[in-house]
Structures are given as structure tokens and as C-alpha cells.
Amino acid sequence: MNLTKEHSIQIKGVAILCMVLFHLFGFPERIPTSVQWMGMPIIKALQICVPIYLFMAGYGLQCIVAKGAVTWMSIGKRLKKLYLSFWWVAIPFISVGCIVGYYAPDVKNIFYNLSGLTTSCNGEWWFFSLYAELLVLFYFVSKIKLGWKGYLLLMLGLLILTRGLNCALHLDEEVIVERHLKMILIDLNIFMLGCFFAKFNIFGWLYERCYWIYEKIYLAPLLLVIPILVRAYLPLIGITELLIVPMFCIGIVNVCKTGGGKILLFFGKHSMNLWLVHSFFIFYFLNDISFITNNPLVMFITVLGCSLLCSIIIELIQSKIHI
């Protein structure tokens, strides 16, 4: 069994819900209210959404290789589409922030934010530039002609190299180039793992040999809970995530068999807009809307609902313009 496009969207749907929960309840020092269990390791472990997105990014891009060669032109088209999606959110929200006096109308700073070089307007946008850079790197990754054993050895070598460089270079996150290099060194491995799973149909290989993992529905919750516990309480996150992220993805696919797949599909289709928008209602100039109560459920529904409304409005305007 291979992951379908629908499975991928459902996985992104779970990832974006984890992200909202993580940002809303994982940083009590940044939130103008208090909930007793805020900042607990289990809540922090919801940051698994980031390696999930990276894994699925590599997986999805590698699937494209089967449809035809990856060229600089195709990479350019994807970058153009990525930036347009980003600007549809970034430009109006930064503009409103400037109008209400939250952001200084600094042209250079705004340009840096809109290009993805810096993220002073919204710190949670750091992932955008990382994805764009990995997209460019994928051109070279797509040219790798190795069998599964050679590819596995390559990934092992990259894991050792990237971790070693990250420790040895002492990169300064305040320097733009060094910050971007540091994020690539940290996150390249899980991206490459996604490419590996797609290139050699590892999910299909697992299904053939361990089909019971997919067929025993009662195992699905364990496949979701175990990765969260591992990320929360075990060290070496950058290594353990190489095992628990694929496990988590299988768990989501299995859970969708029991119901809820359509809901996750809905959130997955809005995942990019939700990612770009939601933190404005948690950390920035729209957060007063979310914290009129200390009830965590109400806060979550408010953030998710407001972000989803913004996403729907953006998509509606886009559709009208395209018409």
C-alpha cells in the first residue's frame, strides 16, 4: 500500500491541528492567560507537526519524479506557486498590522519578510523559507541514481555529516545566512527520508511484510500515541523522528478508516493558509480575540475558527479573481 494524494492531505490535516495546539498551549510565557497543563512535554511534543510536513514534502516531491523529470523550470513554477500562496496571506496581514500600528512601516524589513529571508512579522513563518530552499535542493536530490541500499547509506552519511556540522560550526541564528543554513542542516534528514519512502515504496514494502499493522484498527491509536510519547520524553529528537514520523503517518491512515477522514481532508486542504494565519490569533495583534476566556477548548475553537474563516475568505477571493 502506497500513500495516496488523499492520504497525504489527511496527514497534513492532522499536522495543522497539532500545530495550532502546540502554538496555543506550548508557550505559556507568550500567552496572556494561564492553563495549568500549558507547556507540558506532551504539549511540546506536538511539534512533531514540523517533521511530518518535511517528511510529506519530500514524499510528495519524489512522487512527482515518477511522472517526469524534474527541471529548473518545474522547480521555478512550484516556487512561484508557493510564493503566491504565501503573499495572499502575508501582504494583507502585514498591511493591517502596519495600519493598526503593530508593525513599523519599514520597507526593507517588510521586503525581507515577504521574501522569506526574515520572519520578524510572524516568527512561525520560518518554515516557509526552509521549504523553498529544500524545494531548490530537491532538484539535486531527484538526480540521485542509487538503489535502496546505496540511498540508505547516503542518508546515514548525511545524518552524521549534518549533525556534526551543526555542532562544529556554532551557527548564529541572528545572521540571516547562518540561520537558514542551520535549519537546512537540522531538517534535511527527515526530508530525505520522505524522498526515500516514496522512491522505494517503503510503505508498500511494510504493508506486504507487516500488513497487520495496517489491518488491525485497534493499533491505530498506539501508532499515534507512541510517537508523541517518544518525542516528549526521549532524547535525540532528530534521530528518533526518523522512526516515529512514518509510524505516525501509518496511524493517521488507519484512523481515517474508522471515520473522520473527510474532516481531516477538509483541514488538510486548508493547511497552508491555516499555518500562515493561526499565529496572528495567538501571539500577535489579533490575539485579544482568542483570550477573552481561560477555557482551553473555547480558545482552541476560536483560533481554529477565525483562522479557517480567513482561509475560506482568501480562497473565495482567489476564485473570483481567477474567474
Residue, then its C-alpha position, 0 to 999 in steps of 0.5 A: m500500500n502506497l500513500t495516496k494524494e488523499h492520504s497525504i492531505q489527511i496527514k497534513g490535516v492532522a499536522i495543522l491541528c497539532m500545530v495550532l495546539f502546540h502554538l496555543f498551549g506550548f508557550p505559556e510565557r507568550i500567552p496572556t492567560s494561564v492553563q495549568w497543563m500549558g507547556m507540558p512535554i506532551i504539549k511540546a511534543l506536538q511539534i512533531c507537526v514540523p517533521i511530518y510536513l518535511f517528511m510529506a514534502g519530500y514524499g510528495l516531491q519524489c512522487i512527482v519524479a515518477k511522472g517526469a523529470v524534474t527541471w529548473m523550470s518545474i522547480g521555478k513554477r512550484l516556487k512561484k506557486l508557493y510564493l503566491s500562496f504565501w503573499w495572499v496571506a502575508i501582504p494583507f496581514i502585514s498591511v493591517g498590522c502596519i495600519v493598526g500600528y503593530y508593525a513599523p512601516d519599514v520597507k526593507n524589513i517588510f521586503y525581507n519578510l515577504s521574501g522569506l529571508t526574515t520572519s520578524c512579522n510572524g516568527e512561525w513563518w520560518f518554515f516557509s523559507l526552509y521549504a523553498e530552499l529544500l524545494v531548490l535542493f530537491y532538484f539535486v536530490s531527484k538526480i540521485k541514481l542509487g538503489w535502496k541500499g546505496y540511498l540508505l547509506l547516503m542518508l546515514g552519511l548525511l545524518i552524521l555529516t549534518r549533525g556534526l556540522n551543526c555542532a562544529l560550526h556554532l551557527d548564529e541564528e541572528v545572521i540571516v545566512e547562518r540561520h537558514l543554513k542551520m535549519i537546512l542542516i537540522d531538517l534535511n534528514i527527515f526530508m530525505l527520508g520522505c524522498f526515500f519512502a516514496k522512491f522505494n515504496i517503503f510503505g508498500w514494502l511494510y504493508e506486504r511484510c507487516y500488513w497487520i499493522y495496517e489491518k488491525i484498527y485497534l493499533a491505530p491509536l498506539l501508532l499515534v500515541i507512541p510517537i508523541l510519547v517518544r518525542a516528549y520524553l526521549p532524547l535525540i529528537g532528530i534521530t528518533e523522528l526518523l522512526i516515529v514520523p512514518m509510524f505516525c503517518i501509518g496511524i493517521v491512515n488507519v484512523c481515517k478508516t474508522g471515520g473522520g477522514k473527510i474532516l481531516l481532508f477538509f483541514g488538510k486542504h486548508s493547511m497552508n493558509l491555516w499555518l500562515v494565519h493561526s499565529f496572528f490569533i495567538f501571539y500577535f495583534l489579533n490575539d485579544i480575540s482568542f483570550i477573552t476566556n481561560n477555557p482551553l477548548v473555547m480558545f482552541i475553537t476560536v483560533l481554529g475558527c477565525s483562522l479557517l474563516c480567513s482561509i475560506i475568505i482568501e480562497l473565495i477571493q482567489s476564485k473570483i479573481h481567477i474567474 
